[in-house]
């Protein structure tokens, strides 16, 4: 693996746009070096980008992701980072569990409505598919 990457290489690798990468830079989540007008991304930048995208996929805000990443810089032992990460992950799992419960209730209601509609159509002698 190379020591540095272009914005195009990272965009292709992670299936995102260069604009998204520049946005993360504007948000101070990654800090590429410059060679003239070109951005040069290090292996560290690539790793941070990978963590940013994972955090987003898991539903964390960019502010939360930045906090996790900044904690690593402040405490190389990662103790505080890991504590806060565990707390945030637990909170996110609780949120998702609540959403899952709400979705299950909604699905049950929709199944009931569907069954009522099918029964009403059957009473009328109408094929539900038609």
Buried (B, 14 or more C-beta within 10 A) or exposed (E): EEEBBBBEEBBEEBEBEBEBBBEBBEEEBBEBEEEEEEBBBBEEBBEBBEBBBEBBEBEBEBEBBBBBBEBBEEEEEEEEBBEBBEEBEEEBEEEEEEEEEEEEEEEEEEEEEEEEEEEEBEEEEEEEEE
